[in-house]
Structure formats: structure tokens, C-alpha cells
Amino acid sequence: MSLDYRLAYAEQHFPEEVKEIRADIEDCKIAADWIDNNLVEIMQFFDKETKFSIASAFLLNREEEFNFIKRNLLTEIETALVNRAMYMKEGLTPTLTRCMFSSDFDKEYYHYLFESFLLKLVPPSKSGLTNNQANQLASYINRFVIDQL
């Protein structure tokens, strides 16, 4: 049975459900675009979040080592966000969900950073996203980043 036939069948028999699914897909695309359009500001947020926490976690006197560790961390975070946004735009489930991050930090640290992102930048009052768009973004980050740590 072709996808077109199954979709036509679903639209005929379950029009409200199909309408909701299409709206969720569109909201995912908008949330993914928000990541793409605000990536510089998002990464500045992560940069500020890590400045104090890495310094206090490592208590490094060696600025060069500190900067190297921080650059790697921010690169991993940016890669994860861009990757997840790509899947959100297509309405797909990410294929690679584990081993996205190095073992330089405890899983709890990544968890803390992404939870901070969801709490401080994603809410509609901060992001300009609608409630459903923010919820779709949070759901993707929770399911395909935080829960996979």
C-alpha cells in the first residue's frame, strides 16, 4: 500500500488527527528554524553557562587547557543542536542517538546544560515560539539528547 493511499485513507477517516499531526510537523519545522536562526545567540548562552561551571568543576589555573576543553564542549553542543534541528525539519527520528558526546564530562553536566537551555531560552516568553513549538523543541531535546545521555 503506497504512502499516498494510506495518507488519503487517514485523512478521510481521521481528519482531526491528521490535521493535528500536520500542525505538529509544521511546529517542529518552525522550532528547528528557530535553532538555525538563533544559533549564535544559543551558543553564546552555552558559552556563558560553561564559563563558571567548567572553571569551578576543574579549578584550572591553565587557561590554555581550560579553553581547549570548553571549545570541545561547545562544538559538541552545537553539533547536537544542528543535527537535531535537521531531523526536526524533516519530521524524522534521529538515527544516531547515543555517543554524541565525549567522555570529558559526566552525563549529569550535559544534562544540566541542556536543561538550562530548555528552561532559560526555549520558553515562549524568551524565544518567541508558540507554546506548541516550544513543546516540540523541548520534546526533541529531551527524547533525542537528554534521555540518550
Backbone as CSV, one residue per row, in Angstrom:
resi,resn,N_x,N_y,N_z,CA_x,CA_y,CA_z,C_x,C_y,C_z
1,MET,0.847,-1.175,0.000,0.000,0.000,0.000,0.900,1.249,0.000
2,SER,0.667,2.167,-0.895,1.505,3.356,-1.020,1.244,4.339,0.124
3,LEU,2.214,5.193,0.345,2.053,6.211,1.385,0.926,7.174,1.037
4,ASP,0.820,7.529,-0.246,-0.250,8.432,-0.667,-1.616,7.837,-0.362
5,TYR,-1.782,6.556,-0.622,-3.059,5.888,-0.353,-3.338,5.870,1.148
6,ARG,-2.320,5.528,1.937,-2.521,5.476,3.388,-2.836,6.849,3.955
7,LEU,-2.180,7.882,3.438,-2.451,9.238,3.900,-3.866,9.655,3.514
8,ALA,-4.275,9.372,2.304,-5.639,9.705,1.863,-6.662,8.973,2.730
9,TYR,-6.389,7.734,3.051,-7.279,6.954,3.914,-7.363,7.588,5.304
10,ALA,-6.197,7.940,5.857,-6.168,8.554,7.185,-6.912,9.878,7.185
11,GLU,-6.693,10.694,6.149,-7.383,11.987,6.079,-8.890,11.816,5.972
12,GLN,-9.319,10.781,5.294,-10.754,10.525,5.131,-11.380,10.024,6.433
13,HIS,-10.683,9.151,7.142,-11.256,8.516,8.328,-10.871,9.188,9.649
14,PHE,-9.777,9.901,9.652,-9.289,10.535,10.880,-8.837,11.965,10.585
15,PRO,-9.710,12.795,10.068,-9.280,14.130,9.622,-8.701,15.013,10.733
16,GLU,-9.266,14.970,11.924,-8.766,15.820,13.017,-7.369,15.387,13.464
17,GLU,-7.158,14.074,13.561,-5.853,13.569,13.971,-4.782,13.937,12.941
18,VAL,-5.119,13.794,11.670,-4.173,14.138,10.609,-3.872,15.637,10.643
19,LYS,-4.892,16.440,10.894,-4.700,17.883,10.983,-3.749,18.232,12.136
20,GLU,-3.917,17.576,13.282,-3.040,17.806,14.437,-1.605,17.376,14.142
21,ILE,-1.463,16.249,13.470,-0.123,15.756,13.124,0.560,16.731,12.179
22,ARG,-0.174,17.210,11.185,0.405,18.169,10.237,0.811,19.469,10.959
23,ALA,0.001,19.899,11.918,0.324,21.112,12.686,1.585,20.887,13.526
24,ASP,1.703,19.707,14.128,2.901,19.393,14.916,4.146,19.354,14.036
25,ILE,4.021,18.788,12.849,5.153,18.747,11.917,5.580,20.165,11.545
26,GLU,4.602,21.018,11.278,4.914,22.413,10.936,5.566,23.128,12.115
27,ASP,5.071,22.872,13.331,5.672,23.492,14.514,7.100,22.995,14.746
28,CYS,7.363,21.732,14.434,8.729,21.208,14.519,9.644,21.950,13.554
29,LYS,9.159,22.180,12.352,9.964,22.897,11.358,10.270,24.318,11.821
30,ILE,9.279,24.980,12.381,9.472,26.351,12.874,10.462,26.364,14.042
31,ALA,10.337,25.396,14.951,11.268,25.312,16.084,12.688,25.031,15.598
32,ALA,12.823,24.176,14.593,14.150,23.888,14.023,14.726,25.136,13.361
33,ASP,13.887,25.877,12.656,14.337,27.137,12.058,14.778,28.119,13.136
34,TRP,14.077,28.109,14.263,14.457,28.985,15.374,15.875,28.650,15.843
35,ILE,16.192,27.350,15.939,17.556,26.963,16.309,18.542,27.506,15.279
36,ASP,18.261,27.253,14.008,19.170,27.708,12.940,19.344,29.223,12.953
37,ASN,18.252,29.944,13.093,18.289,31.411,13.034,18.890,32.055,14.275
38,ASN,18.922,31.325,15.375,19.414,31.878,16.637,20.633,31.134,17.169
39,LEU,21.292,30.385,16.305,22.392,29.539,16.759,23.510,30.340,17.423
40,VAL,23.823,31.501,16.913,24.886,32.321,17.513,24.505,32.692,18.949
41,GLU,23.279,33.167,19.135,22.822,33.549,20.477,22.715,32.333,21.388
42,ILE,22.267,31.216,20.840,22.161,29.986,21.638,23.540,29.561,22.112
43,MET,24.520,29.604,21.213,25.867,29.190,21.591,26.503,30.194,22.557
44,GLN,26.133,31.468,22.463,26.601,32.443,23.455,26.036,32.097,24.833
45,PHE,24.792,31.659,24.856,24.189,31.217,26.111,24.989,30.055,26.703
46,PHE,25.271,29.033,25.883,26.035,27.885,26.375,27.440,28.312,26.796
47,ASP,28.024,29.239,26.081,29.348,29.752,26.433,29.318,30.357,27.833
48,LYS,28.320,31.173,28.114,28.196,31.790,29.446,27.916,30.742,30.516
49,GLU,27.064,29.774,30.196,26.747,28.716,31.164,27.986,27.913,31.536
50,THR,28.854,27.690,30.558,30.023,26.856,30.819,31.165,27.599,31.474
51,LYS,31.229,28.911,31.323,32.359,29.674,31.877,32.550,29.392,33.361
52,PHE,31.493,29.479,34.096,31.608,29.336,35.538,31.619,27.877,35.957
53,SER,30.789,27.082,35.308,30.687,25.703,35.757,31.933,24.898,35.433
54,ILE,32.539,25.114,34.274,33.773,24.385,33.964,34.892,24.857,34.876
55,ALA,34.982,26.165,35.054,36.045,26.698,35.904,35.922,26.146,37.314
56,SER,34.728,26.099,37.824,34.570,25.589,39.188,34.730,24.079,39.240
57,ALA,34.362,23.394,38.167,34.479,21.937,38.153,35.940,21.502,38.065
58,PHE,36.734,22.215,37.308,38.121,21.814,37.092,39.128,22.600,37.920
59,LEU,38.737,23.804,38.319,39.642,24.670,39.071,41.009,24.762,38.391
60,LEU,40.953,25.025,37.101,42.186,25.064,36.318,42.878,26.420,36.429
61,ASN,44.181,26.382,36.591,44.977,27.601,36.504,45.458,27.763,35.068
62,ARG,45.377,26.699,34.320,45.921,26.684,32.962,44.852,27.104,31.970
63,GLU,44.912,28.349,31.561,43.908,28.918,30.667,43.840,28.176,29.335
64,GLU,44.969,27.757,28.818,45.002,27.066,27.528,44.210,25.754,27.591
65,GLU,44.417,24.988,28.636,43.688,23.724,28.801,42.198,23.990,29.006
66,PHE,41.892,24.979,29.809,40.502,25.363,30.039,39.809,25.714,28.722
67,ASN,40.453,26.547,27.894,39.866,26.962,26.621,39.700,25.800,25.658
68,PHE,40.648,24.874,25.646,40.561,23.692,24.790,39.357,22.836,25.188
69,ILE,39.211,22.586,26.461,38.094,21.779,26.960,36.765,22.462,26.642
70,LYS,36.725,23.741,26.860,35.495,24.495,26.609,35.135,24.490,25.128
71,ARG,36.118,24.701,24.251,35.855,24.678,22.803,35.285,23.331,22.377
72,ASN,35.867,22.245,22.889,35.362,20.917,22.550,33.924,20.728,23.013
73,LEU,33.651,21.165,24.216,32.299,21.050,24.757,31.304,21.831,23.904
74,LEU,31.629,23.068,23.578,30.715,23.900,22.788,30.532,23.343,21.380
75,THR,31.572,22.774,20.819,31.457,22.152,19.495,30.510,20.960,19.552
76,GLU,30.607,20.155,20.589,29.711,19.007,20.745,28.252,19.461,20.890
77,ILE,28.045,20.495,21.673,26.688,21.003,21.876,26.128,21.558,20.574
78,GLU,26.911,22.353,19.875,26.452,22.928,18.608,26.134,21.831,17.592
79,THR,26.985,20.834,17.511,26.749,19.719,16.590,25.447,19.006,16.939
80,ALA,25.218,18.781,18.211,23.986,18.109,18.640,22.756,18.935,18.274
81,LEU,22.803,20.240,18.510,21.655,21.098,18.192,21.382,21.164,16.701
82,VAL,22.423,21.351,15.906,22.250,21.428,14.447,21.735,20.093,13.909
83,ASN,22.277,19.009,14.424,21.839,17.682,13.995,20.370,17.444,14.323
84,ARG,19.980,17.782,15.531,18.584,17.555,15.932,17.642,18.475,15.152
85,ALA,18.064,19.691,14.879,17.240,20.610,14.086,17.025,20.062,12.683
86,MET,18.049,19.452,12.121,17.934,18.862,10.788,16.850,17.778,10.773
87,TYR,16.847,16.939,11.784,15.830,15.885,11.862,14.445,16.472,12.118
88,MET,14.381,17.503,12.949,13.084,18.127,13.239,12.453,18.691,11.977
89,LYS,13.268,19.300,11.113,12.736,19.888,9.878,12.087,18.844,8.989
90,GLU,12.612,17.644,9.041,12.090,16.565,8.201,11.039,15.720,8.918
91,GLY,10.835,15.995,10.206,9.882,15.202,10.975,10.354,13.777,11.178
92,LEU,11.661,13.598,11.269,12.245,12.258,11.373,12.792,11.993,12.766
93,THR,12.932,10.725,13.080,13.568,10.298,14.310,15.057,10.182,14.044
94,PRO,15.894,10.808,14.848,17.340,10.707,14.634,17.812,9.257,14.665
95,THR,18.727,8.933,13.754,19.230,7.566,13.699,20.361,7.340,14.687
96,LEU,21.219,8.319,14.857,22.308,8.199,15.816,21.913,8.962,17.068
97,THR,21.615,8.224,18.109,21.164,8.898,19.316,22.145,8.754,20.466
98,ARG,22.994,7.777,20.427,23.942,7.582,21.531,25.339,8.023,21.120
99,CYS,26.183,8.186,22.101,27.601,8.503,21.881,27.796,9.823,21.131
100,MET,26.954,10.791,21.385,27.104,12.092,20.751,28.166,12.938,21.431
101,PHE,28.431,12.640,22.678,29.327,13.470,23.468,30.531,12.674,23.942
102,SER,31.623,13.384,24.102,32.842,12.741,24.596,32.655,12.379,26.064
103,SER,33.616,11.731,26.575,33.538,11.365,27.992,34.293,12.353,28.876
104,ASP,34.533,13.559,28.351,35.251,14.561,29.132,34.462,15.032,30.352
105,PHE,33.157,14.895,30.280,32.296,15.362,31.368,31.310,14.273,31.751
106,ASP,30.843,14.345,32.963,29.788,13.433,33.394,28.514,13.724,32.611
107,LYS,27.712,12.715,32.454,26.432,12.876,31.765,25.572,13.930,32.446
108,GLU,25.705,14.016,33.749,24.916,14.983,34.505,25.245,16.419,34.090
109,TYR,26.483,16.653,33.671,26.860,18.001,33.262,26.161,18.377,31.958
110,TYR,26.163,17.469,30.993,25.443,17.716,29.744,23.951,17.890,30.028
111,HIS,23.444,17.053,30.905,22.039,17.138,31.296,21.741,18.521,31.857
112,TYR,22.580,18.996,32.752,22.416,20.322,33.351,22.395,21.407,32.270
113,LEU,23.346,21.356,31.327,23.438,22.384,30.293,22.199,22.410,29.403
114,PHE,21.745,21.242,28.962,20.575,21.218,28.085,19.291,21.555,28.835
115,GLU,19.200,21.159,30.096,18.040,21.561,30.904,18.022,23.077,31.088
116,SER,19.176,23.664,31.318,19.260,25.126,31.440,18.805,25.798,30.156
117,PHE,19.247,25.266,29.032,18.831,25.782,27.727,17.313,25.735,27.591
118,LEU,16.719,24.595,27.931,15.264,24.453,27.805,14.516,25.389,28.754
119,LEU,15.050,25.583,29.937,14.379,26.427,30.927,14.572,27.919,30.686
120,LYS,15.739,28.305,30.170,16.071,29.726,30.072,15.888,30.337,28.687
121,LEU,16.008,29.544,27.620,15.916,30.116,26.272,14.687,29.695,25.473
122,VAL,14.158,28.521,25.746,13.091,27.969,24.902,11.682,28.443,25.269
123,PRO,11.388,28.808,26.500,10.013,29.226,26.804,9.528,30.321,25.845
124,PRO,8.247,30.283,25.470,7.714,31.264,24.519,8.015,32.717,24.881
125,SER,8.013,33.042,26.156,8.289,34.428,26.558,9.718,34.855,26.227
126,LYS,10.622,33.902,26.112,12.021,34.202,25.790,12.321,34.007,24.305
127,SER,11.726,32.966,23.705,12.095,32.558,22.347,11.219,33.154,21.258
128,GLY,9.995,33.526,21.628,9.051,33.973,20.606,8.336,32.822,19.931
129,LEU,8.657,31.600,20.329,7.956,30.427,19.803,6.582,30.333,20.456
130,THR,5.658,29.667,19.786,4.368,29.392,20.411,4.571,28.301,21.463
131,ASN,3.566,28.078,22.293,3.664,27.007,23.285,3.928,25.665,22.628
132,ASN,3.201,25.355,21.558,3.386,24.054,20.917,4.757,23.952,20.251
133,GLN,5.243,25.015,19.642,6.572,24.988,19.033,7.643,24.762,20.100
134,ALA,7.527,25.474,21.217,8.478,25.290,22.318,8.384,23.879,22.881
135,ASN,7.169,23.351,22.990,6.992,21.985,23.479,7.586,20.956,22.522
136,GLN,7.420,21.182,21.228,8.002,20.263,20.243,9.531,20.269,20.346
137,LEU,10.108,21.455,20.472,11.558,21.575,20.604,12.033,20.892,21.884
138,ALA,11.371,21.169,22.983,11.744,20.554,24.258,11.616,19.035,24.195
139,SER,10.576,18.562,23.548,10.372,17.121,23.410,11.515,16.480,22.634
140,TYR,11.909,17.102,21.535,13.020,16.572,20.740,14.314,16.563,21.546
141,ILE,14.612,17.658,22.222,15.845,17.742,23.012,15.815,16.721,24.153
142,ASN,14.675,16.605,24.809,14.561,15.620,25.893,14.725,14.195,25.382
143,ARG,13.986,13.851,24.326,13.994,12.467,23.829,15.292,12.092,23.129
144,PHE,15.856,13.027,22.364,16.968,12.647,21.498,18.309,13.255,21.887
145,VAL,18.346,13.934,23.031,19.631,14.399,23.568,19.710,13.982,25.037
146,ILE,18.893,14.584,25.878,18.988,14.356,27.326,18.743,12.894,27.682
147,ASP,17.685,12.295,27.182,17.373,10.909,27.542,18.377,9.916,26.987
148,GLN,19.192,10.343,26.023,20.180,9.445,25.423,21.555,9.548,26.074
149,LEU,21.678,10.422,27.056,22.977,10.590,27.703,23.344,9.343,28.510
